[in-house]
C-alpha cells in the first residue's frame, strides 16, 4: 500500500525528561516518520505521522497505551482541524450544539485566516457566515483568506472603506473562482432592488459566498441559517457578546466594520 498520513494526539500525565525521545525512538523502530509535531492545548501533544503500513500504526498505538505517563486521545486520518492544531498549537473551538459553528478571538486571526483559506479552496457552492462586532477584523480576515486560497474576491456590499452597494458585476467577476463578500446589514437594510437582484443571482452561483452578519441576512431574506455550510464567530475576547441591538434603518456603528 502507499504512504499514508495519520494524526496522533496524546495527553501527558507526567512530563518526565526523555518522554518525547522515547516516543520518537519507538516511531523510528517501527519505520514511522514524524512529519510535524507540536503542543495542542494544555499538556497535550499532537503529531502528524506518515507510514506505509496501517499495521505498524496500530502496533504503535497499542504500545503507547501501555505507557502510564500518557493517554492516547486520537489516532486517525488527519482532518482539517487536526492539521491547523498542529500548525498553530491549539484546536479551533467548535460549538457543542452546532458543529458547523466555529469560534475565534481577535488574537487568533492567523488561525482564522488559515481556517477560512482551506474552506475557500472548495469547488462549487459553499456559503459561509461570519458574526462579529464592528472593527473586530471580519472583512480583513476574509480578504487575507482569499489571498491565501489564491482566489480573487469581489465586494458585493461592504463598509470596509466606504459603503459599497453594487448593482452589477463585470463579466470576469461572474466566475466560480471568485469569493463573493456580502455584508448582510448593508444588503438587506441599505440597498436598492437592483442590488438585491444581483445578490440573488450570486447566491445561485456554484461558488464560495461569505456573508457578514448572517443573522440579519436571514432575518430579512428568504434564507435560513440552515442554508449556511459554516458559521464563524469572531470576538475581541472570549467574553464579548455579539449583539445587533444598535442596528436600525439609519447609521450605526455597524456601518464601520
Buried (B, 14 or more C-beta within 10 A) or exposed (E): EEEEBBBBBBBBEEEEEEBBEEBBEBBEEBEBEBEBBBBBBEEBBBBBBBBEBEEBBEBBBEBBEEBEBBBBBBBEEBEEBBBBBBBBEBBBBEEEEEEBBBBBBBEBBEBBBBBBBBBBBBEEBBBBBBBBBEEBBBBBBBBBBBBBBEBEBBBBBBBBEEBBBBBEBEEEBBBEEBBBBBBBBBBBBBBEEEBBEBBEEBBEBEBBBBBBBBBBBBBBBEBEBEBBBBBBBBBBEEEBEEEBEEBEEEEBEBBEB
